[in-house]
Amino acid sequence: MPPSDAPSASKPPPAGADPSTLGAALRAKPAARKTRRREVDAGRDAQQPPPSVDEQLDRAEICSRSGRIDEAISICLALRASLTAPADAQSIGWCDFVLALSHLNAGRAKEAVVAGYRAVGKLEPGTRQLRSLTVLASAAARTGDAAGALEMLDRAKRLLSMVQSPRDRCLFWINSGSTYHALGDLAQAVRHSTLAEGLLPEFEDVYLHGAVKMNLLLQRVILAVADCHGQETPELTELFSAYASQVERLVAAGQHYPVAKGSEDIADAYIALGQYEKAREALQIGVKSADAAKAGPDRGILELRLGRIERLAGQYRRAQAHIGLALELLAESALLKELAEAHLENSLLNEERQHWRAALDSYRESAQIRERLLIAQSDARAHALTVRFETEREKDRERQRGTPA
């Protein structure tokens, strides 16, 4: 109820009152209330402490694992610039770990290797160094450095006894499985991912639970396809059904990124069985999930697969639309291997349509990008060898200093 001296709709203003004065008074009161509210909000914000370094890095890691790669990298770079060694050495090392993870998720294996070695060199033995070693192993595997990847996994396994958290042990096994997957050893990938799955009842993490189950299903599908001689077996039928159910659960939970990442492998499995329509359906589901996760480069990969299916089916107009969109999306990313494949696919499409000049231009573009990819892989390998050489040289110096004269 308004105060007795305030004008209202039920009480007319006093006779002789200046309407402009009353209007000004009415306008002033809400403004004062808004000001007080702003002051209260500002005071509340001032009372809340800023997020700690660990909280910011946790947020960056969540962004990275859910496909928001640019946001994760921005957090890390801003945070890293504010940290100073040696006081913040462990925080800088963990920042480098999240950067390595983000570059790896974005397909930038060279940058992931460099950041991974920085993280491993700074972090003390324990959970964080173990996790950095497994991410570095996955990155090394994607540059073709199988020996380096296996060496990092072996170092990480020696730290496993220091790690008690079921979640962190699960991350070790699932990342080991991903590394073997990248190396093409699907039997070892399934074995390690199965060990990760066995730890899921011991902790709560909806996102990690979904990712572990999805990875294991995909690896089992790929392994089964390799042994089926082009015929769908009862085992594969069961695995495809389990995969479809898992996709439904993840989409319902808003976890679109694992679905987008898994769609390429499941589509390749259907293609190996000659089931092109099911491959197309799997890719279209992946495209929707990539859009929902705002994962442009991942959608580019899926569009490329759709374009290839349409080209093989003789649907050249549809193929051109998919391949053109793939080229656009991949050109904005650092996925050189996939971008080279997209230009090569475009060359094949134009060749079949007898557009010879366009076919030649796309082929040359693909060749140039493959050269850049080779240089990037060589740089990553050279960096890894340099780090190992310097590490061993430092160990030799320490041994010599400890040797009595």
Residue pairs with C-beta under 8 A, 6 or more apart in sequence:
2 8
7 13
7 22
7 26
13 19
13 22
51 59
53 79
53 83
53 88
53 91
54 91
54 94
56 75
56 79
57 75
57 76
57 79
57 91
57 94
57 95
57 98
59 75
60 71
60 72
60 73
60 75
60 76
60 79
60 98
60 102
61 72
61 98
61 101
62 207
63 69
63 71
63 72
63 75
63 102
64 72
64 98
64 101
64 102
64 105
65 101
65 105
65 207
65 211
65 257
66 207
66 255
66 257
66 293
67 105
67 256
67 257
67 260
67 293
67 294
67 295
67 298
68 294
69 102
69 105
69 106
72 98
72 101
72 102
73 99
73 102
73 103
75 98
76 95
76 98
76 99
76 102
77 99
79 91
79 95
80 92
80 95
80 96
80 99
83 91
83 92
83 95
85 92
89 122
90 122
90 123
90 124
90 128
92 122
93 118
93 119
93 121
93 122
93 123
93 128
93 132
94 119
94 123
94 128
96 115
96 116
96 118
96 119
96 122
96 132
97 115
97 116
97 119
97 123
97 128
97 131
97 132
97 135
99 111
99 115
99 119
100 111
100 112
100 113
100 115
100 116
100 118
100 119
100 132
100 135
100 136
100 139
101 112
101 135
103 109
103 111
103 112
103 115
103 139
104 112
104 135
104 138
104 139
104 142
106 297
106 333
106 334
106 335
107 297
107 333
107 334
107 335
107 337
107 338
108 334
109 139
109 142
109 143
109 376
109 377
109 380
110 143
110 376
110 377
110 379
110 380
110 383
111 334
112 135
112 136
112 138
112 139
112 142
113 136
113 139
113 140
113 143
113 145
113 380
113 383
113 384
114 380
114 383
116 132
116 135
116 136
116 139
116 140
117 136
117 383
117 384
117 387
119 132
119 135
119 136
120 129
120 132
120 133
120 136
120 152
121 387
123 129
123 132
125 159
125 162
126 159
126 162
126 163
127 162
127 163
127 165
127 168
129 159
130 156
130 159
130 160
130 162
130 163
130 168
130 172
131 168
131 171
131 172
131 175
133 152
133 153
133 155
133 156
133 159
134 152
134 153
134 156
134 171
134 172
134 175
134 176
134 179
135 175
136 152
137 148
137 149
137 150
137 152
137 153
137 156
137 175
137 176
137 179
138 149
138 175
138 178
138 179
138 182
139 380
140 148
140 149
140 152
140 380
140 384
141 149
141 179
141 182
141 183
142 182
143 377
143 380
143 381
144 377
144 381
145 380
145 381
145 384
146 183
148 381
148 384
149 179
149 182
149 183
150 183
153 176
153 179
156 172
156 176
157 172
160 169
160 172
163 169
163 172
165 203
166 199
166 202
166 203
167 199
167 203
167 205
167 208
169 199
170 196
170 199
170 200
170 203
170 208
170 212
171 196
171 208
172 196
173 192
173 193
173 195
173 196
173 199
174 192
174 193
174 196
174 208
174 211
174 212
174 215
176 192
177 188
177 189
177 190
177 191
177 192
177 193
177 196
177 215
177 216
177 219
178 189
178 215
180 186
180 188
180 189
180 192
181 189
181 215
181 219
186 219
186 222
186 223
186 226
187 223
189 219
189 223
190 216
190 219
190 220
190 223
193 212
193 215
193 216
193 219
194 216
196 212
196 216
197 212
197 213
197 216
200 209
200 212
200 213
206 253
206 255
207 255
210 246
210 249
210 250
210 253
210 255
210 258
211 258
213 246
214 246
214 250
214 258
214 259
214 262
215 262
217 239
217 242
217 243
217 246
217 262
218 243
218 262
218 265
218 266
220 239
221 236
221 239
221 240
221 243
221 265
221 266
221 269
222 265
222 268
222 269
224 233
224 235
224 236
224 239
225 236
225 269
225 272
225 273
228 236
228 273
230 272
230 273
230 274
231 273
232 273
232 275
236 269
236 273
240 266
243 262
243 266
247 259
247 262
247 285
250 256
250 258
250 259
251 259
251 289
254 292
256 288
256 289
256 290
256 292
256 293
257 289
257 293
257 295
257 298
259 285
259 286
259 289
260 286
260 287
260 289
260 290
260 293
260 295
260 298
260 299
260 302
261 298
262 286
263 282
263 283
263 285
263 286
263 287
263 289
263 302
264 283
264 286
264 301
264 302
264 305
266 282
267 279
267 280
267 282
267 283
267 286
267 302
267 305
268 279
268 305
270 276
270 278
270 279
270 282
271 279
271 309
276 309
276 312
276 313
279 305
279 309
280 306
280 309
283 302
283 305
283 306
283 309
284 306
286 298
286 299
286 302
287 299
287 302
287 303
287 306
290 296
290 298
290 299
290 302
291 299
296 329
296 332
296 333
297 329
297 330
297 332
297 333
297 335
297 338
299 329
300 325
300 326
300 327
300 328
300 329
300 330
300 333
300 335
300 338
300 342
301 326
301 330
301 335
301 338
303 322
303 323
303 325
303 326
303 329
304 322
304 323
304 326
304 330
304 338
304 341
304 342
304 345
306 322
307 318
307 319
307 320
307 321
307 322
307 323
307 326
307 345
307 349
308 319
308 345
310 316
310 318
310 319
310 322
311 319
311 323
311 345
311 348
311 349
311 352
316 349
316 352
316 353
319 349
320 349
323 342
323 345
323 346
323 349
324 346
326 342
326 345
327 339
327 342
327 343
327 346
330 338
330 339
330 342
331 339
333 339
336 369
336 370
336 372
336 373
336 376
337 373
339 369
340 366
340 369
340 370
340 373
341 366
343 362
343 363
343 365
343 366
343 369
344 362
344 363
344 366
346 358
346 362
347 358
347 359
347 360
347 362
347 363
347 366
348 359
350 356
350 358
350 359
350 362
351 359
